[in-house]
Amino acid sequence: MTHRCPWRRAFTLIELLVVLAILGVLIGLLVPALQQVRASANRLACASNLRQLALAVHAYHDAHRRIPYNQFLGPYGGGPDGTAWSWLARLLPYLDQQNLYTQGGLPTKTLRQSGIADQQLAVFLCPADPDSNAGPRTDALNLAGFAAGQTNYKGVSGANWGDDLQGDGARVPTDWRNGGSNGSFDGHSNGDGIFYRVDYLRRLRLEHIRDGTAATFLIGEDVPAVSQSCSWPYGNNATGTCAIPPNAKAPDGSAYPAWNWQNNESFRSHHPGGLHFACADASVHFLSDTIALPLYRALATIRGGEPVSLP
């Protein structure tokens, strides 16, 4: 007796197209969800980096009874053949990098002599920034042609801006000129915040932050591809001002050139909608790009006397 195989109906073209359309819709829903998960993970990792840096500042302060400081100009000189090490470089022993600190002969060897200035350290890099993670840069301000490790995190110099610091108080062309709570426009050499590039001249301690450590910015984010003033070893590349708004653009809506330090030596991020700051109490906060500029500036000063709190 012959047995016939049962007849099986195949997919019709219309049914196949419907299945493919459903798969397309599902993939379309899945991809943004995955991107959102990745963005959230990057934000968490970035906040963790800032928290580590802020705690390292406290550890340094406990050991030395002062905030870590920048070396620049004066006896330290500038450029790769100076000993112009940044406050970030001083934190290396408190970030499990004592061997690197010792190997480089910090802070007495020059950046060039140290042989470590090009190191890329994960704690200095935001995972959301593919450019800063790509390797050291050779176009950092004052370090052209010299390989310098990048950083997405810089110290907050305060909210005063508009004079250069070559000792002559010359006014510089900026869209964000702002007088400081200390009576100075010179955010480079006389910032009204916690860090500035010649802050070795001042022995700042946590108790000097009269506005309160919980309401004073310590460290913020930046994007090296947008600013040449971003490299961790160098005292002239490790601070930014809050005189300039977060993720600022020119008045016509265009991006400032990376070399235009007068208008972009500030804070920005790759995170949608805002950026992170660590406060002087080591807390970390995500702030919206739309934060009111007077409040943003007030949070950057150490003795402004402004009764402000984080939004």
SULWO-V85503 format. One record per residue. N is the residue number from 0. RES is the residue in three letters. NEAR is the number of other C-alpha atoms within 10 Angstrom. Layout:
N;RES;NEAR, N;RES;NEAR
//
This chain:
0;MET;3, 1;THR;4, 2;HIS;5, 3;ARG;6, 4;CYS;6, 5;PRO;6, 6;TRP;6, 7;ARG;6, 8;ARG;6, 9;ALA;8, 10;PHE;9, 11;THR;9, 12;LEU;9, 13;ILE;9, 14;GLU;11, 15;LEU;12, 16;LEU;12, 17;VAL;12, 18;VAL;12, 19;LEU;12, 20;ALA;12, 21;ILE;12, 22;LEU;12, 23;GLY;12, 24;VAL;11, 25;LEU;11, 26;ILE;12, 27;GLY;11, 28;LEU;11, 29;LEU;12, 30;VAL;11, 31;PRO;11, 32;ALA;12, 33;LEU;11, 34;GLN;11, 35;GLN;12, 36;VAL;12, 37;ARG;13, 38;ALA;17, 39;SER;14, 40;ALA;14, 41;ASN;18, 42;ARG;21, 43;LEU;13, 44;ALA;17, 45;CYS;25, 46;ALA;22, 47;SER;15, 48;ASN;22, 49;LEU;31, 50;ARG;22, 51;GLN;18, 52;LEU;24, 53;ALA;23, 54;LEU;19, 55;ALA;22, 56;VAL;24, 57;HIS;22, 58;ALA;18, 59;TYR;19, 60;HIS;16, 61;ASP;13, 62;ALA;10, 63;HIS;11, 64;ARG;14, 65;ARG;18, 66;ILE;23, 67;PRO;25, 68;TYR;26, 69;ASN;29, 70;GLN;25, 71;PHE;24, 72;LEU;17, 73;GLY;10, 74;PRO;10, 75;TYR;19, 76;GLY;15, 77;GLY;21, 78;GLY;23, 79;PRO;23, 80;ASP;14, 81;GLY;20, 82;THR;26, 83;ALA;28, 84;TRP;32, 85;SER;29, 86;TRP;27, 87;LEU;26, 88;ALA;22, 89;ARG;20, 90;LEU;22, 91;LEU;20, 92;PRO;16, 93;TYR;16, 94;LEU;17, 95;ASP;11, 96;GLN;14, 97;GLN;13, 98;ASN;11, 99;LEU;18, 100;TYR;18, 101;THR;13, 102;GLN;12, 103;GLY;19, 104;GLY;16, 105;LEU;19, 106;PRO;18, 107;THR;14, 108;LYS;16, 109;THR;22, 110;LEU;28, 111;ARG;18, 112;GLN;16, 113;SER;20, 114;GLY;14, 115;ILE;19, 116;ALA;25, 117;ASP;21, 118;GLN;16, 119;GLN;21, 120;LEU;16, 121;ALA;12, 122;VAL;19, 123;PHE;24, 124;LEU;27, 125;CYS;28, 126;PRO;21, 127;ALA;19, 128;ASP;18, 129;PRO;12, 130;ASP;16, 131;SER;23, 132;ASN;19, 133;ALA;10, 134;GLY;16, 135;PRO;20, 136;ARG;23, 137;THR;17, 138;ASP;19, 139;ALA;26, 140;LEU;18, 141;ASN;15, 142;LEU;22, 143;ALA;14, 144;GLY;11, 145;PHE;18, 146;ALA;21, 147;ALA;27, 148;GLY;25, 149;GLN;34, 150;THR;28, 151;ASN;28, 152;TYR;33, 153;LYS;30, 154;GLY;29, 155;VAL;31, 156;SER;33, 157;GLY;33, 158;ALA;33, 159;ASN;30, 160;TRP;30, 161;GLY;25, 162;ASP;25, 163;ASP;18, 164;LEU;18, 165;GLN;10, 166;GLY;8, 167;ASP;8, 168;GLY;14, 169;ALA;12, 170;ARG;14, 171;VAL;15, 172;PRO;13, 173;THR;16, 174;ASP;16, 175;TRP;19, 176;ARG;20, 177;ASN;20, 178;GLY;18, 179;GLY;24, 180;SER;20, 181;ASN;16, 182;GLY;11, 183;SER;18, 184;PHE;25, 185;ASP;27, 186;GLY;30, 187;HIS;25, 188;SER;22, 189;ASN;25, 190;GLY;30, 191;ASP;29, 192;GLY;31, 193;ILE;28, 194;PHE;32, 195;TYR;31, 196;ARG;30, 197;VAL;23, 198;ASP;23, 199;TYR;16, 200;LEU;13, 201;ARG;13, 202;ARG;12, 203;LEU;18, 204;ARG;15, 205;LEU;18, 206;GLU;10, 207;HIS;14, 208;ILE;19, 209;ARG;14, 210;ASP;21, 211;GLY;22, 212;THR;19, 213;ALA;18, 214;ALA;24, 215;THR;30, 216;PHE;32, 217;LEU;31, 218;ILE;29, 219;GLY;27, 220;GLU;30, 221;ASP;31, 222;VAL;25, 223;PRO;23, 224;ALA;17, 225;VAL;20, 226;SER;25, 227;GLN;25, 228;SER;32, 229;CYS;31, 230;SER;35, 231;TRP;29, 232;PRO;27, 233;TYR;33, 234;GLY;29, 235;ASN;28, 236;ASN;26, 237;ALA;31, 238;THR;33, 239;GLY;33, 240;THR;31, 241;CYS;29, 242;ALA;29, 243;ILE;26, 244;PRO;23, 245;PRO;25, 246;ASN;22, 247;ALA;18, 248;LYS;16, 249;ALA;12, 250;PRO;9, 251;ASP;6, 252;GLY;8, 253;SER;9, 254;ALA;14, 255;TYR;17, 256;PRO;15, 257;ALA;19, 258;TRP;16, 259;ASN;15, 260;TRP;17, 261;GLN;19, 262;ASN;27, 263;ASN;30, 264;GLU;25, 265;SER;28, 266;PHE;28, 267;ARG;24, 268;SER;23, 269;HIS;19, 270;HIS;17, 271;PRO;10, 272;GLY;12, 273;GLY;17, 274;LEU;23, 275;HIS;23, 276;PHE;26, 277;ALA;29, 278;CYS;25, 279;ALA;23, 280;ASP;18, 281;ALA;22, 282;SER;18, 283;VAL;23, 284;HIS;18, 285;PHE;16, 286;LEU;16, 287;SER;15, 288;ASP;18, 289;THR;12, 290;ILE;15, 291;ALA;11, 292;LEU;15, 293;PRO;12, 294;LEU;15, 295;TYR;25, 296;ARG;24, 297;ALA;27, 298;LEU;28, 299;ALA;28, 300;THR;31, 301;ILE;29, 302;ARG;18, 303;GLY;20, 304;GLY;12, 305;GLU;14, 306;PRO;11, 307;VAL;14, 308;SER;13, 309;LEU;15, 310;PRO;11
//
